[in-house]
Amino acid sequence: PGPIVAGDLFYPIQPATSGSIFISATVARDAASTWTAFGLRPDAAEGTAAGGVDFGRNTAATGFALFDYMDHKGASSGTARKPASGSGYPLTAGTYRIIGEVDYTGKTLRAWMWDGTTASLQFASPLVTESFTTGFTNTNSLHLRLGSGVATTWTDVKVRRVATSGEREALFNSLVSPASPATIAATDADGGETGDTTLEFTVTRTGDLSQPLTVQYTTAGDATLGSDFATLSGSVVIPASMASAVIPIQVLSDNEIEGDETLTLTLQEVAEPSSATVTIKDRPLHAYLHANALQSAGGDDDGDGISNILEFYMGTRANDPSSSAGVVAASAEGGIFKARFPRSKAAMDVEATVEWSTDLVHWFKSGESNGTQEAAIIRSVISPPEENPENIEAVLTITTGPAPSGVFLRLSVSE
């Protein structure tokens, strides 16, 4: 928000009693004099009876300081003032990056400030460190305070929490730059519920690589977290000395007829908007059913006597009764029977079986016996490679018993 000409703004935030709360902002002060307060209060008021902490300066001195009201409740800003060591940290007119921490676990307040010209913000080198014992008296509410006695503009204001000490440094590093020079790209945008079930985004940064960089991202699109793809953390860490990091996406298979779906990741708090999109392909059968507005695999939406899943396998349109195909007898000689049928090259996720019978009542698979004969069935592609649907020839050979006068072949397709 900003500019704030004078006074205070309070924003309610979720209170905490463990871990650490970090607050950060870029502060642009129009004049060199008067006070600037950036901190936390249990109540939406300047009063400090319930504890609090500010990061900034008061009217008594020009330098950056931490104001500890945790153990000095009701004290003046002069009493609570814990200045930065030395005199090289003025907070006058100009633009500053301020980061403050309330470390509940270590009972410590820490403050960092950078004027954008000398050195840089370093996690291991806070300008002010102050221990506390009492903390906030009122732990049921908490407010972020932005206050100033001079025209001040606040940008890139954040409140972040971590649960453990081990997470503190990575979070701090993500707050150092108000606009990380990071971009995202879909480096593996082709995957689905069958075959290749992984996708990949890559986040790349430029500039200083000496520190790890945590980049936050949001998800969007019509793919659903938890059913179409595995849970994502919402952030990725680019390690120190590395320019990029990968966000892998594990596609989850479901039994929904939904067609292809998209997943978009958008980086947060970056210098330039950056998003990338991948497509999660539905399994081929479900994509076919969805594209043709069909109700189920086993149904017969066009009423032509051929199930939807059979029409998918043979490459015909299951919503058009004039589009059909079947198993066609090719030859019968000397105990060898041949039949042909089409197969769509998209039908990779279904199982097809050719069965045989001599009476249209009892059906058998290749290698099975009807008690009198045993038959083997071999399938092969007989059409040119570019043809789709391709033409399949099934050759049945009687391997045991006398050759029957006739054999019936049928095609069975299942998920």
C-alpha positions, 0 to 999 in steps of 0.5 A: 500500500501507499503512499501513507502520508502519516499515521498507521495502517493495521492488517489482521494476520494469523497469529502464531505461537511457534516457529518464526514469523518473517515480515518484509517490505520495500519502503520508499521514504520521501523525506529524511526526517520523522519516524517509520514503523513496520512491525507486529501488534496483537491489537490494531493500535499503536499501543504496546501494552500487549507487546509488539515489535517494530522495525524502522526508526523513531524521531530520536535518531536517524539510524535503523533500529528494532523496537522491542516491546515484548519485554518492555510493555508500555515503554516509549520507543526510546526505551524499546529502541535497539539500534543497529551496531555502528552508525552506518545504517541511516534510514533517511530519504530513499528506498530500503528493503526491511526484513524482520523476524519474530523467532518464537522457538529461539525467543529472538527478534532479528532485523535486517535492512538494506539501502540497495547500495552497499553490501547486501542482505545476508541471513547470517548477519542481521543488523539487530538481534534481541532476545525476549521472554514474555512475547505477546500477551494477547496471542489470539490476534496479530496485526501487521503495522505500517506506520509513518510520520512522513510520506512513505510508500510500501511495496512488496509487503509480505508475511511468511511463516515457517514451522522449524528453524531449518526452514528459516534461511530458505524463507529469508532468501526468498524475501531478499529480492522483491522481484526475483529475476526468475522465469518458468518454462514447460520443458516436458509439456507432453504426458498423460495417463498412459505411456509417459506419465510425467511432465516437467517445468523448469524455473530459471534465474539470472543474476547473482547465483551465490545464494539459494533462491526460493520461488513461489508459484500458483497452479491453475487450469482444469486439471485437478490436484490430487486426482489428475496430478500429484500434490505440489508444494507451491515453491521450488528452491534453486540451490546456490550456484545453480541457475535453474531447478525442475518442478516434476509433475506426476500424472495420476490415472483416473477412470473419468471421461474428461478429455485432455486437461491443462495445468498452468504454473505462475511464478509469484513475486518475480520481476516479470510475469511468467507462466507456463502450461502443460497438457495432461492427456486423457487415456486414449479411450476416455479421450475418444469417448469425451470427444464424441460425447459418449456415455460409456465404453460398453454402451452403444450410443449410435445403436448399430449393435457395436459397442463404443469400445469396439468402435474406438478400437476399430477407428469408427465413429461410435456416434454415427450408425453409418460408420461401422466395421467388423471382422471379415472372413478372408479364407478357409483352407486345410484347417487354416482360417483367416479373418481381417479387421481394422485397428486404430493406432490410438487404441493403445490402452485397451486389450483385444482378443480374437476368440474362436467357436464352431457353434457360436455358443462356446467361445475359446481363446488361442491355445484352448481346446473345445474338446475336439479341436485345439487352435492357435491364433496369430495376428499380424499387421498387413497394411502399409505403415502409414495407414490408420486404422491399420488392417489386422489379419488373424490366422487360426490354425487347427493344431489338434484334432480334425479340421472343422467344416467351419470356424467363427471368429469374433473380436473382444475388446476390454479396458 
